Amino acid sequence: MLHYKAPLRDMRFVMNEVLDYPAHYRQLGGAEEATPDTVDAILEAVASYCEDVLAPIYVSGGEEGCHWDAGVVRTPAGFKEAYAQFVAGGWQGLSFPSEYGGMGLPMSLSLLKSEMMGTANWSFNMYPGLSIGCINTLLQYGSQEVKAQYLPRLVSGEWTGTMCLTEPQCGSDLAQVRCQARPRGDGTYALTGTKIFISSGEHDLTENIVHIVLARLPDAPPGTRGISLFLVSKHLLNTDGSLGERNPVHCGSIEHKMGISASSTAVLNFDGATALLIGQPNKGLEAMFTFMNTARIGTAIQGVAHAELSFQGALAYAKERRSMRALSGKKEPDQVADALIWHPDVRRMLLTQKAVAEGGRAMIYAAAQLADQMFAAAWAGDEAAYARHDSALGFFTPILKGFLTEMGVEAASLGVQVLGGHGYIREHGMEQVLRDARIATLYEGTTGIQALDLLGRKVLLQTRGQCVREFSRSMLALARPRLLSGGPLGRMARALAGRALQWNWLTLRLMLQARQNKEQVGAAACDYLMYSGFVMMGHHWVQMAFKADEALRSGQGTDTEAFYRTKIETAQFYMERLLPRADAHARMALAPAQTLLQTPAEDLAAL
Ligand SMILES: Cc1cc2nc3c(=O)[nH]c(=O)nc-3n(C[C@H](O)[C@H](O)[C@H](O)COP(=O)(O)OP(=O)(O)OC[C@H]3O[C@@H](n4cnc5c(N)ncnc54)[C@H](O)[C@@H]3O)c2cc1C
């Protein structure tokens, strides 16, 4: 049976040896408390909470799901108790300002916490996870009064929050939002309309839920320029801050989903609910998207989470299950047959999972350092620095979100495959991981929307390829010292340098094609995103291999020789067996848009 163990050795390797987190925290304003000892103590404590409390209710929670009864939602057995422990540990406040009761530690630690909690139990992680977006929005745009009233209890975890964007007629295209907020003349608004698919929109973990809602004022211009942001509290607050009467926002139903069934996904009906305007009128979408990069990285983590969990389950099984003999002769002659792990094709599947989990982890942790700098600037009120870091992070975000969640689904599917028919049945929990993984490519912007954001906005429109030029320079800088070396590390360096040039060439070709035909951007976008993901992950694998090699040569590494050797061997696997997929994506990205658009819609089905 599936049971998560936190990969602390790998996490420490990436943090301490590859990305030098200790130096990063020393240089980061306001991160004095994030000393190596504190960070390590947090990792250990979160790991044991995840292994001992969240992992045991993963499969049972998924099987039971949430229950809806006349607007009341009950979470599966064990969730309330686990949430109470989460609140008692003060974990929600890890990276929020101490002024509101948080620990004031860097945001990257919150992302690491989320990785472990999400891998142990993604559905559970959704409840505190959605609050993070709500808290960040209030920190940046809430009035002093709103902050004082709502933040302490959100930061402590006593209340949770939601993000309400989606309506029945629109998810990706928020220009179509219809919810209305009418001013009452007393500083509050009456909000009416329906939001669907709202994660953690109703549940029994906390007494109150704070909804952040996109809606239109009566005189708002159409489209995205006429959307404002509101706070709607499930319970109105009395003047002393205690919970008052119920606000008319009700849960009409919860969705019955393919996966993450222990996470409540609510239809919320707002019937003239009392709402407070957050930020400027008609600037709601900008406010909602302020910390979107971090929220999307939070979802990118889901790809790593499911790759890791599925890998752990598949690896354990492949060592025990026996089937036939290795092609080169018996490997375990005293057994009835050799274990699955001896077969190259099973190795291919396991190593793909491992490469995605560990390569993705490195990608996330590198981006998390940028997120730290962005948040440090935001809390210090340095708008120029905030914009600079946000824009740097903006290039990585669609790649991480789109590529890692797609690869997370593939890795989870391979996990099912390693177990054969036993992966498809419920007993081992592997099919649950696959079902849970599937949502990640959809919410927080589908892969298609991430791809358009990457190629259309970030690469072509906003930077004219500059973001690719900058990143590929760091690839070349990494590769250069080893370009003439022999052996696997030299080969890796040359493959990486080749991709750095190829990425720029591909971007330039697409820029020229897009000038001729705008549809080429949409036609190429997904392949361009996958190309970028494979290449960026390649960069991180080469970086890890070089660090592992240094540790082996110097004998100064903190882990075992086998650990570093395995890193280099996994990097070799990645460069030889996964990175070549980038080349196919490059070719497909350059294929003319015409092949996608030439057939009239009515001719597509031959019924
Ligand atoms: C379990 C779950 C939890 C969710 N949680 C939340 C939540 O907490 N808060 C919230 O507000 N929403 C939430 N959502 C909604 C989610 O964010 C949306 O479903 C998602 O944004 C996609 O919108 P849609 O479903 O309307 O699909 P559509 O926008 O209709 O898209 C359908 C397909 O068309 C593609 N597409 C659309 N427009 C374009 C275009 N211009 N170019 C190319 N392709 C395009 C998309 O990529 C997609 O493949 C959740 C959804 C689910 C299922």
The ligand as a Tripos MOL2 file, in Angstrom:
@<TRIPOS>MOLECULE
LIG
   53    58     1     0     0
SMALL
NO_CHARGES

@<TRIPOS>ATOM
      1 C1        -11.3690   20.4060   -9.2540 C.3       1 LIG1
      2 C2        -11.3770   21.8260   -9.7210 C.ar      1 LIG1
      3 C3        -11.0170   22.8300   -8.8420 C.ar      1 LIG1
      4 C4        -11.0610   24.1650   -9.2560 C.ar      1 LIG1
      5 N1        -10.8040   25.1680   -8.3480 N.ar      1 LIG1
      6 C5        -11.0740   26.4540   -8.6940 C.ar      1 LIG1
      7 C6        -11.0470   27.5020   -7.7210 C.ar      1 LIG1
      8 O1        -10.7270   27.2860   -6.5490 O.2       1 LIG1
      9 N2        -11.3910   28.7610   -8.1110 N.ar      1 LIG1
     10 C7        -11.7760   29.0440   -9.3820 C.ar      1 LIG1
     11 O2        -12.0990   30.1860   -9.6700 O.2       1 LIG1
     12 N3        -11.7950   28.0720  -10.3410 N.ar      1 LIG1
     13 C8        -11.4660   26.7960  -10.0250 C.ar      1 LIG1
     14 N4        -11.5200   25.8050  -10.9740 N.ar      1 LIG1
     15 C9        -11.8380   26.1470  -12.3450 C.3       1 LIG1
     16 C10       -10.6420   26.0350  -13.2850 C.3       1 LIG1
     17 O3         -9.7090   27.0320  -12.9950 O.3       1 LIG1
     18 C11       -11.1860   26.1020  -14.7250 C.3       1 LIG1
     19 O4        -11.9040   24.9030  -14.9470 O.3       1 LIG1
     20 C12       -10.0740   26.2820  -15.7310 C.3       1 LIG1
     21 O5         -9.5480   27.5730  -15.6190 O.3       1 LIG1
     22 C13       -10.5500   26.0660  -17.1720 C.3       1 LIG1
     23 O6        -11.7110   26.7930  -17.4400 O.3       1 LIG1
     24 P1        -12.9820   26.0720  -18.0890 P.3       1 LIG1
     25 O7        -13.2350   24.8310  -17.3150 O.co2     1 LIG1
     26 O8        -14.0720   27.0560  -18.1940 O.co2     1 LIG1
     27 O9        -12.4890   25.6290  -19.5200 O.3       1 LIG1
     28 P2        -12.5000   26.5280  -20.8400 P.3       1 LIG1
     29 O10       -11.9850   27.8830  -20.5260 O.co2     1 LIG1
     30 O11       -13.8200   26.4440  -21.4680 O.co2     1 LIG1
     31 O12       -11.4200   25.7710  -21.7340 O.3       1 LIG1
     32 C14       -11.6940   24.5330  -22.3880 C.3       1 LIG1
     33 C15       -10.5050   24.1340  -23.2610 C.3       1 LIG1
     34 O13       -10.2840   25.1340  -24.2500 O.3       1 LIG1
     35 C16        -8.9710   25.6430  -24.1760 C.3       1 LIG1
     36 N5         -9.0060   27.0740  -24.4620 N.ar      1 LIG1
     37 C17        -9.8430   28.0040  -23.9510 C.ar      1 LIG1
     38 N6         -9.5820   29.2060  -24.4670 N.ar      1 LIG1
     39 C18        -8.5410   29.0620  -25.3150 C.ar      1 LIG1
     40 C19        -7.7990   29.9250  -26.1540 C.ar      1 LIG1
     41 N7         -8.0570   31.2200  -26.2120 N.pl3     1 LIG1
     42 N8         -6.7930   29.3970  -26.8830 N.ar      1 LIG1
     43 C20        -6.4910   28.0940  -26.8190 C.ar      1 LIG1
     44 N9         -7.1590   27.2280  -26.0530 N.ar      1 LIG1
     45 C21        -8.1740   27.6970  -25.3140 C.ar      1 LIG1
     46 C22        -8.4850   25.3510  -22.7730 C.3       1 LIG1
     47 O14        -7.0830   25.2340  -22.7300 O.3       1 LIG1
     48 C23        -9.1910   24.0350  -22.4880 C.3       1 LIG1
     49 O15        -8.4200   22.9840  -22.9880 O.3       1 LIG1
     50 C24       -11.4330   24.4710  -10.5870 C.ar      1 LIG1
     51 C25       -11.7570   23.4430  -11.4800 C.ar      1 LIG1
     52 C26       -11.7590   22.1460  -11.0620 C.ar      1 LIG1
     53 C27       -12.1940   21.0760  -12.0220 C.3       1 LIG1
@<TRIPOS>BOND
     1     1     2 1
     2     2     3 ar
     3     2    52 ar
     4     3     4 ar
     5     4     5 ar
     6     4    50 ar
     7     5     6 ar
     8     6     7 ar
     9     6    13 1
    10     7     8 2
    11     7     9 ar
    12     9    10 ar
    13    10    11 2
    14    10    12 ar
    15    12    13 ar
    16    13    14 ar
    17    14    15 1
    18    14    50 ar
    19    15    16 1
    20    16    17 1
    21    16    18 1
    22    18    19 1
    23    18    20 1
    24    20    21 1
    25    20    22 1
    26    22    23 1
    27    23    24 1
    28    24    25 2
    29    24    26 1
    30    24    27 1
    31    27    28 1
    32    28    29 2
    33    28    30 1
    34    28    31 1
    35    31    32 1
    36    32    33 1
    37    33    34 1
    38    33    48 1
    39    34    35 1
    40    35    36 1
    41    35    46 1
    42    36    37 ar
    43    36    45 ar
    44    37    38 ar
    45    38    39 ar
    46    39    40 ar
    47    39    45 ar
    48    40    41 1
    49    40    42 ar
    50    42    43 ar
    51    43    44 ar
    52    44    45 ar
    53    46    47 1
    54    46    48 1
    55    48    49 1
    56    50    51 ar
    57    51    52 ar
    58    52    53 1
@<TRIPOS>SUBSTRUCTURE
     1 LIG1         1 GROUP 0 **** ****
